[in-house]
Amino acid sequence: MEYSDMPASIITRSLTKSYGELTALDSFDLEVEQGSIFGLLGPNGAGKTTLIRILTTLMRQSRGEALIEGLDTQGEGRDIRAMIGVVSQENSLDRYLTARENLELHARLHGMAKRLYKSRIDDLLELMGLAGRQKDFPDTFSGGMQRRLVVARALVHQPRVLFLDEPTTGLDPQSRRAVWDYIRSLAGSMTIFLTTHYLEEAEQLCDRIAIMDHGRLIAIGSTQELKDRLSGATVYEIDFTGQGADRYAALLGSMPCVLNIEQVDSKLLVTLECWECLSEIVTALNGAPVRRISLQERTLEDVFISLTGEKVRE
Amino acid sequence: MAIWQRDMQVLRRSIFSEMVAVIAYPLTIYLAFGIGMQGYIGLVDGAPYSLFIAPGLITMTAVNAAYNESVWSLWFHRRVQFTIESYRVTPISVSEIVIAKILSGFTHGLIKGCAVGLVIFAITPFRFPVENLFQYLLFLIPGSAFFSCAGIICGTVMDKPETIGKVEAVLVMPLIFMSGLFFPLSSYPPSVVTWVRALPTTALFEGARRALVAGEMQLLPVLQVSLSALLTFVAAVLIFRYKMSE
């Protein structure tokens, strides 16, 4: 089956949430395919948390509709909560229960029989590398271990949709990669809805990414689609030897196909109208002391900043 | 049930330290006032002072434990540990969460009240007919439920721990202490007695003492405490649901 033919696991239609004068979510339309890993990006205050709280039935919308696996968040909250797993920003582990007891409590809250959850918890603890620490209290765990335990807790009841709200915030690179590996291993078996501030994380994990700001969806697509959408201009880095950069900056800057030029030590960053202009640049540089000409790849961060601006949010 | 079982699991794990702390306070009061002062006070309502205050101390322990468990547990799970949030994304309702927490507070109250009762029974001359326990429980059960619900309301609406401490000092303890725990209600000026009697805490402490010592079956005070418990239960559920929907 083609990816785009997959039925939608999460649908929002004109989803709106207002707090008095403030509109946190503004006519938000979204479809997330079943079994995909979907990333939601946005600066602080963009409305990500509001959206995830509505989708996990923790909050009611002011207007519009949100469906999880075909169930309406307004009237079928209990059924939705039975089929979703949630990893919230806070660890929310019970520090008075051991790691295993935390998972057992979650299983009982989901109404699972002991014979069912016992082996499931064994498997999850093993998978997360926590089997040897299952009788210890979460307070004695490192940040990475606590996070892995929270992810394990969200998976005890085998959810069909997993919400991960900034799952790797505050983790060291090793722990972050361990969580990534595990999320990747889940791909296809359930729909994963991920919010993150780490653009690399979204790029590494997500099949599709949505960028939102001021409560609105402003871009959606695969990482490549989003990068392609970022204007036709291309940036080349020309690395000179000696004083070449000083001598050629003015010459290249005067060419009509060059939109912008920036000098950084012995390098020139040249923004061209389109990549076809490169041949003119190469001709102009004939005989110049050039060490290397390389295309500067657009990053997801470039896309994010171009769409949401550089201003720091409160 | 899962949340209540969790709370009982945690209580079992720390039962010894909990009991030492819970028993120490009323026992100190009993020794200081009941034994230390009885030579100066003599008989109160026809009973030695140490026997007069004993039922009230047992009741106070139970309701204090119910209140404290509810208020601090809910505040801690809501504001510090965020476990309430993790309960809310499971297929149980907000009402089920709050009812479980009320039940936990109530159970703490009963267990700790009984523990203090046993200790006072074991090391003091305070005695009562065993058959009076039934009448006493008619007060202790709704009384613990009332204070547990009150604790849930405070733990729901108060975000700062110092506010919880202030409410306990300014409202809860005065309500308990001024309800005839340490002195007969006849000590109040006649104009004040009517108002004091209208308080559910007065009905609870006065009624519980007379039930335990004299075995009196008092329908009106039992109804007063039970109705107060029912109203605070409804209020606690509604306030918690409202707070969670914010």
Interface residues (C-beta under 8 A of the other chain):
Chain A: T56 T57 L58 M59 R60 R78 D79 R81 A82 I84 V86 S88 E90 N91 S92 L93 D94 R95 Y96 L97 E101 L105 H106 R108 L109 H110 G111 R153
Chain B: M1 A2 I3 Q5 R6 Q9 V10 R13 Q81 F82 T83 E85 S86 Y87 R88 V89 T90 P91 I92 S93 S245
